Amino acid sequence: MQPFNSLNKELLALRKQTGEICRLFNKSPSKGNLKRIKERFAQCGEGVIIESGFHCDYGKQIIIGDRTFININCTVLDAPISEGAISIGDDCLIGPNVQLLAVSHAVNPTQRLDKENFASPITVGNNVWIGAGVIILAGVSIGANSVIGAGSVVTTNVEANTVVAGNPAREVRVL
């Protein structure tokens, strides 16, 4: 995981600006406000639908493929550095209240006093279904065609064509 200081003035300003764009969209989920959110992303494919309640910290390292659907209250904690990129493939279904958390803090209490954040990328393959209330942690890759059961906490990589569920998420079956 790559460290960065989220409390520096430039990053505070960028988070504030992105937060305001998200707030405007969530208050009034118009096409214009959705367009402003999509413009923050590194890339956003055709036919992407994002429902209200969406939040991201920076947006600049988010990539979303074509025809992906993001349901209500999605939280994407991305980082302003490439190590904190979040990539979501084509044709994904992301349920309500999903959290994609590419940012974390030090476990060591002495290091945590430095207030640094650590980032590690999240990659979601094509045609993945992420159920309601799922939490995906930093550094996780989810293979194509997989299903993540509702309420799961994904702490390790998920192979393609696999159903996982639980806390922590474990393989339920192969598709």
C-alpha positions as CSV (number, residue, x, y, z in Angstrom):
1,M,0.0,0.0,0.0
2,Q,1.3,3.4,-1.0
3,P,1.1,6.2,1.6
4,F,-0.2,9.7,1.0
5,N,-1.3,12.6,3.2
6,S,-5.0,13.4,2.7
7,L,-4.7,16.4,5.0
8,N,-2.5,18.5,2.7
9,K,-4.2,21.7,1.4
10,E,-4.4,20.5,-2.3
11,L,-6.1,17.2,-1.4
12,L,-8.5,18.9,1.1
13,A,-9.5,21.3,-1.7
14,L,-9.9,18.5,-4.3
15,R,-12.0,16.4,-1.8
16,K,-14.2,19.4,-1.0
17,Q,-14.7,20.2,-4.7
18,T,-15.6,16.5,-5.5
19,G,-17.8,16.3,-2.4
20,E,-19.8,19.3,-3.6
21,I,-20.3,17.7,-7.1
22,C,-21.6,14.6,-5.3
23,R,-23.9,16.6,-3.0
24,L,-25.4,18.4,-6.0
25,F,-26.1,15.2,-7.8
26,N,-27.5,13.5,-4.7
27,K,-29.8,16.5,-4.0
28,S,-30.9,16.7,-7.7
29,P,-29.9,13.6,-9.7
30,S,-30.3,15.3,-13.0
31,K,-28.4,14.4,-16.2
32,G,-26.3,17.5,-15.9
33,N,-25.2,16.7,-12.3
34,L,-24.5,13.1,-13.3
35,K,-22.4,14.3,-16.2
36,R,-20.3,16.4,-13.7
37,I,-19.6,13.3,-11.6
38,K,-18.7,11.2,-14.6
39,E,-16.3,14.0,-15.8
40,R,-14.4,13.6,-12.5
41,F,-13.6,10.0,-13.4
42,A,-10.5,8.9,-15.3
43,Q,-12.9,7.1,-17.6
44,C,-16.6,6.4,-17.7
45,G,-18.1,4.1,-20.4
46,E,-21.3,4.4,-22.3
47,G,-24.6,3.6,-20.7
48,V,-23.4,3.9,-17.1
49,I,-26.2,4.5,-14.6
50,I,-25.4,5.9,-11.2
51,E,-28.3,6.3,-8.7
52,S,-28.4,9.1,-6.1
53,G,-26.5,8.7,-2.8
54,F,-23.2,8.3,-4.7
55,H,-20.0,9.5,-3.0
56,C,-16.4,9.5,-4.0
57,D,-13.4,11.3,-2.5
58,Y,-11.5,12.4,-5.6
59,G,-12.8,10.6,-8.7
60,K,-9.6,11.1,-10.7
61,Q,-8.5,7.4,-10.4
62,I,-12.0,5.8,-11.0
63,I,-12.6,3.9,-14.2
64,I,-16.0,2.5,-15.0
65,G,-16.7,0.3,-18.1
66,D,-19.8,0.3,-20.3
67,R,-23.3,-0.5,-19.2
68,T,-22.5,-0.7,-15.5
69,F,-25.3,0.0,-13.0
70,I,-24.5,1.5,-9.6
71,N,-27.5,1.5,-7.2
72,I,-28.2,4.0,-4.4
73,N,-25.8,5.0,-1.7
74,C,-22.6,3.8,-3.2
75,T,-19.4,4.9,-1.4
76,V,-16.1,4.9,-3.3
77,L,-13.1,5.8,-1.2
78,D,-10.6,6.4,-4.0
79,A,-7.2,8.0,-3.7
80,P,-5.5,10.8,-5.7
81,I,-2.6,8.5,-6.6
82,S,-2.6,5.6,-9.1
83,E,-2.1,3.1,-6.3
84,G,-5.6,4.0,-5.1
85,A,-7.3,3.5,-8.5
86,I,-10.7,1.8,-8.6
87,S,-11.5,0.0,-11.8
88,I,-15.0,-1.4,-12.5
89,G,-15.5,-3.5,-15.7
90,D,-18.3,-3.6,-18.3
91,D,-21.8,-4.8,-17.5
92,C,-21.4,-4.8,-13.7
93,L,-24.3,-4.6,-11.2
94,I,-23.5,-2.9,-8.0
95,G,-26.2,-3.1,-5.3
96,P,-27.4,-0.5,-2.8
97,N,-25.1,0.6,0.0
98,V,-21.9,-0.9,-1.5
99,Q,-18.6,0.4,-0.3
100,L,-15.4,0.2,-2.4
101,L,-12.6,1.2,0.0
102,A,-9.2,1.6,-1.7
103,V,-7.9,3.8,1.2
104,S,-6.9,2.7,4.7
105,H,-4.9,3.7,7.7
106,A,-1.9,2.2,9.5
107,V,-2.7,-0.6,12.0
108,N,0.3,0.3,14.1
109,P,-0.9,3.0,16.6
110,T,2.4,4.9,16.4
111,Q,2.3,5.1,12.6
112,R,-1.4,6.1,12.7
113,L,-0.4,9.3,14.6
114,D,1.2,10.5,11.3
115,K,-2.3,10.7,9.9
116,E,-1.2,9.2,6.6
117,N,-3.5,7.2,4.4
118,F,-2.5,4.1,2.5
119,A,-4.0,3.2,-0.9
120,S,-4.1,0.0,-2.9
121,P,-6.2,-0.5,-6.0
122,I,-9.5,-2.3,-6.4
123,T,-10.3,-4.1,-9.6
124,V,-13.7,-5.4,-10.5
125,G,-13.8,-7.5,-13.7
126,N,-16.6,-7.6,-16.4
127,N,-20.1,-8.8,-15.6
128,V,-19.7,-8.9,-11.8
129,W,-22.7,-8.7,-9.6
130,I,-22.0,-7.1,-6.2
131,G,-24.9,-7.6,-3.8
132,A,-26.4,-5.0,-1.4
133,G,-24.3,-3.8,1.5
134,V,-21.0,-5.4,0.3
135,I,-17.7,-3.9,1.5
136,I,-14.6,-4.4,-0.7
137,L,-11.3,-3.6,0.9
138,A,-8.1,-2.1,-0.6
139,G,-6.0,-4.3,-2.8
140,V,-8.8,-6.7,-3.8
141,S,-9.4,-7.9,-7.4
142,I,-12.7,-9.6,-8.4
143,G,-12.6,-11.8,-11.4
144,A,-15.1,-11.6,-14.3
145,N,-18.6,-13.1,-14.0
146,S,-18.3,-13.4,-10.2
147,V,-21.1,-12.8,-7.7
148,I,-20.5,-11.2,-4.3
149,G,-23.4,-12.1,-1.9
150,A,-25.2,-9.3,0.0
151,G,-23.5,-8.1,3.1
152,S,-20.2,-9.7,2.4
153,V,-16.9,-8.2,3.4
154,V,-14.3,-8.9,0.7
155,T,-10.8,-9.0,2.1
156,T,-9.0,-11.2,-0.5
157,N,-9.1,-11.7,-4.3
158,V,-12.0,-13.4,-5.9
159,E,-11.4,-15.8,-8.8
160,A,-13.4,-15.4,-12.0
161,N,-16.7,-17.3,-12.2
162,T,-17.1,-17.6,-8.5
163,V,-19.8,-16.9,-5.9
164,V,-18.5,-15.7,-2.6
165,A,-20.4,-14.6,0.5
166,G,-19.9,-13.9,4.2
167,N,-17.6,-12.0,6.5
168,P,-14.9,-12.4,5.5
169,A,-16.2,-13.5,2.1
170,R,-15.5,-17.1,1.2
171,E,-16.1,-19.2,-1.9
172,V,-19.6,-20.7,-2.0
173,R,-19.4,-22.2,-5.4
174,V,-17.9,-22.0,-8.9
175,L,-20.2,-21.0,-11.7
